[in-house]
Amino acid sequence: MSAARGRRRPTDELVPLSDALIEIGITRATWYRWRNRGYAPEVNRLPNGHLRIRRSVLDAFKNELETA
């Protein structure tokens, strides 16, 4: 079995919050301010407390930022 077959990427991966912030180009403080105002995209909280954003939700949010 090849390594590529064993490690398939999910079609809608969960992106760590820190990676999403880098992609969007904002600080963590800005993220929490946007979240408190209801502007930030929906996040998933893992059992260990870490936040993840679905790739499709992040891409849609970035597109919305570009058109605003």
Secondary structure, DSSP 8 states (H G I E B T S, - for coil): --HHHHS---TT-EEEHHHHHHHHT--HHHHHHHHHTT-S---EE-TTS-EEEEHHHHHHHHHHHHH-
